[in-house]
């Protein structure tokens, strides 16, 4: 067990929801619109970033409540006798500022990655392989946070350095010396960011290599950097391309142009050209491999939204077996119990209705 005594206050449609007595496997069941995914989104805020919907903080607070939202939980760790109290939310007077507390002390959102590793798979991610390269970069960075707790802070520093250089590049009056000064932090953070993305893909590839091609389609991953991986070489590339970058008004070399290439192993075919079912199967394989890596050092939480909806009985059974064998605490959603019958007596079942949650099994 990782998270217990979970509370949601004025979050989405949950005025005051509490989940006590969680298990390793947890199932949220209810009609569409009942608030199941809202619970998963609340849990995803215990990771750095904007949560599984990437929504604005102001949009997460209950409409017309006149107050900010709060999400809290007790985090249980194998190496500690007492749980860690973690919480996040917003204040009514500053709805766009995220507040974080750990054991009652103020903390940063980026520091949450030091306490637990959270991953998720939602229906909105089904088009990842056919989406933009930027979407796959964000995906890599989210996965990297679970392996490198300070990765979110590093990515934010890189983005700030990139915006500053791009601002000067677009200004015809900007002095060359000013642009050069922005290139030092850009190369430093960019090289570190690229190294971590490469390390993530390498470790995921190793984990996937031992997996069979079925019942989940095994993906083959390749990291394609948008520039040199070494800091000195990246700095030289920025200096050499300064004229071209000024013409373009933006930086054309570096990890902001990275790509994650994914191929279906059995067919040796790009993932974007595979069927919808095959792409979903590859995403599940990737998610399970990442969860196993992420849960090795810290408590792990895996959020699976409507995961059983489009899986045949064979794949559902294989998925549940993998989840039971894993170390992460799992939260799943579904509109009915039937697809999860194999988990009867194993998973905690929570009925969600109208923004309320009740333990029913």
N, C-alpha and C positions, 0 to 999 in steps of 0.2 A: 504494500500500500504506500502511496506517495502523498496524496492529498485527502484530507478529511475535514469535517466541520466547515464545509464550504458555504459561504453566504453571499448572496447577491442582493444589493439594495438599490432600488430605483435604476436598475440596469435593463434597458430595452423594455420588455413587457413584464419583467419580474420586479414587483414592488418590494417584496421581502421573502426571498427564497432561501431555504437552508437544507443542505444535504449532509446528514450525519450517517455514520456507519457505512462508509464506502468500502468497496472491495477492489481486488486487482482488476476484475472485469466489471464494467458498469454499463448498463443499457438504459437509455432514455427513450421511452415510447410515448407517442402521442400523435394527434392529427397534425396536418400541415398548419403552420401558423401558431401552434400551441406554445412555442418557446424553447424547443429542444436545441436548435442550433445556437440560440442565444446563450444557453448554458455553456456550450462548447466555446463560443466566442469569449465569454467571461473567463474561462480557464486559460484560453490562449493569451490573455493579457498578463499571465504570470511569466511570460517570455518577453524579451526586449522586442520592440517594434509595435506595429499597429494592430496586431491580432489577425485572426484568420480571415476577416472580411476586409482588412485594411481600411477601416472606416475612420472618419474623423471622431475625435473624442466627444465632441458636443452631440453627435448623432447617437451615441450609446446611452446617454441619460434618458430615463423615461420621459416621454413627451408630457409637457404641461405639469411636471412634478415640481418645478421651481427649485430644484436642488441638483447637485451633482450625483454621480453614481459611486458605488463602492463595491468592491469584490475582495473577499478575504478567504483565507484557508489556513489550516495547520498543515505544515509540510513535515512528513516523517522521513527520517534518513536512517539507513542501516547502522551508521556509525555513531548515532546520538540517541541517548535515552529519552530526551525531551524533544517535542516537535518545535519547529521554527514557525512563528506566526508571520505570514506574509500578506500584504494587502496592497491594492492599487485603486485609484479612482480619480475623481475630479471634485473641485469645490464649486459652489454655485456662482461665485463672483469671477472665477477664471475657468470656464468650461473647456478651454482648449489646452490647459496645462495639466499634464499627468502627474499625479502624486503617488509615491511609492513608499511603503514602510516595511521594514524587516525587524521583527521583535520590538516594535514600537518606535524604532529610530528611523528617521528619514533616510532614504536611499535613492539611487538613480534607477531608472528603468533598465539601463544597460546592465546593472549589477545583478538583476534577476537571473541572468544566464549563469551566474556562479552557483546558484542554489539548485536549479533543476533544469532538465532538458525536455523541451516540449516540441512535438511534431504533430502535423495534422494532414489529413487528406479530405478534401471536400469536393462536391460535384463541380464547383466552379473551376477546379484545377484540371478537369478532364481534357481541356484543350491546350494544356501546357506545351506539348511538343509542337503544335502548329501555331502557337502564339509567337510574340516578338522575342528577339534575343534578350531584350530588357527584362521580360517576364522570367526568363530562365536564369538571368543573373540574380534577380531578386530571390528566386527559388534556391540557388546555390548559397546565397548569403544567409538565408533563413536556416538552411541545414547546417551551415558552418557554425552558427551560434551554438548549436548543441555540442559541438566538438571543441570550439574555442570560445569560452565564455565572454571574452572582451571583443569578439568580432564585430558586434553591432556598433560599439564605440569607434572601432577602427574604420568601419565603413562610413560612419558619419563624418569623421575627420577627413577622409578622402573626398567625400562629396563637397565639403566646405572648401577644401583646397581647389577642387576642380571648378566650382562655381566662381571662385575668385579669379583664377587664371582666365576662364572664359569671359568674365566681365571685362577684364583688361584687354583681351584679344579683340573684343568687339568695339573697343574705344580707340579710334584712330589717333587720339592725342596721348594715349598711354605710353609712358617711357619704357624702353627695352629693359632697363634695370628693374623696373617694377615687375614686369612679366617674369624676368629671370628669378626674382626673389620668390615668386609663387611656385616655381618649379621644384625647389628643394623639398618642401613638405609634400608636394604632389607626388614626387618620385618615391619618397620614403614611405608614405602610406599606400601608394599604388603598388609598389613591389610587395609589401607585406600582405595586402589584400589578394594579389594574384597568387602569391605563394600558398595562402590558406585555401583558396579555391582549388588550386591544383592538388593540395594535400587531401582535401575533402573528396575530390573525384577519384583520387588514387585509392583511398581507403574504402570508399563505396564500391569501387571496381573489384577490389580484393574480396570484399564480402559477397558480392554478387557472383563472382567467379565460381564459388562453391555451390551455388544454387542450381537446381535443375531447370530446364527450359519450361517445364509444366509443373503444376497447373497454372502458375503465373508466368507470363511471358518474360523471360530474362532479358533485361536491357544491357547493352554494352555502351559504356560512357566514354567520352573523349572531351578533355578540356582544351579549348582553342583560345589561347591568350590573344588579347588585342594589342600586345606590345611586349617588350623585353621583360623578363621576370626578375632580373637583378636591378637593384636600385641605381647603381652607377650607369648602367646601360640605358635604363629608362630615362634618367636625367639627360643623358646625351641625346636620346631620341627626341625629347621635348625641345632641346636647344636647336637641334638640326631642323626640326619641322616648324620652327616658330613663324617663319614667313608664310608657309602654307596654311598654318593654323590661323594666322591673322586674316588671311583671305577668306577662310571658311567661317571665321568668327567663333570657332570652338576648337577644343583639343581633339585631335584625330587619332592619337596614339595612347594606349593605356588600357587598364582593366574596365573602363567604361564601355569598351568595345569587345569584351570577352564573350565567348559563346560556349554553351554546353551542347555538344552533339550527342544524340541518343539514337542507337540502332537496335532493332530487334534481333537478338542473337540467332534464333532459329532460321529466320528468313534472310538475315544480313541485309535488312531493308531499313531505311530511315524511319524513325518512329512516326514522323509526321505523315508518312504515306501508309501507315498501317491502319487497320480498321479501328473503329471506336472501342470495341471490346478488347482488342489487343493493346491499345494505348492505355486503357484502364488497368489491364493486367500488369503492364510494365510499371505503372505508377504504384500499384500495390506492392510489387516486388521491391521497388526503390524505397518505399515508405517502411516496409518491414526491415530491410537491410539497414536503413538509417536508424531506426528505433533500437536495433540491437547494438549498434555502435554507440549511440548517444547514452544508453542506459548503463554502459559499462562503468562509468565513474561517478555519476550523480543520479539521484532519483529521476526517473523518466516518466513522462506522461504522453500518451498517444491519443489523439482526437480523430475519430473516424465518423464523418457525417454521411448518413444514408449509405453506408458501405455495402450492405447486403442487397440493395435494391436491384442491381443488375447482374448479380452473380448467380450462376447455376448452382445446384446443390453440391456438386463435387468441389467447386472452388470455395463455396461458403464453408464447407467442412474443413478444407485445407487451411483456410484463413483462420478459423477459430482455433484449430490445433496450434498454429504458429503463435497466435496471441496468447494462448494459455501457457505455452512454453517460454514466452518472452519475459523479460524483467520489468517492462514498463507497465504502469497502470494505464488501463485502456478505458476510454469513454466512447460509446457508440450510440448512434441514433437510428430510429426506425419508426415507421408509422404503424406497424403491427408486430406482434410477438412471433408469429409463425416462422419467419425466416431465421429466427434465433433460437429455435426449439432445442438445438443441440447444446445450448449453453444453460438449459434449465438446471437449477441447483448449483450452478457454478458462478453465474454472474448476478450481481445485484441489479434488480429491475426497478426503475423509477418511472412512474406515470406522470407525464407532463400535460397540464391542461390549463389554459387561460393564464399563463404566467405563474402557475403554481406547480410544485413538484412533491410527489408523495411516493414513499418507498412501498412497493407492492410485492416484492419478492427478493 
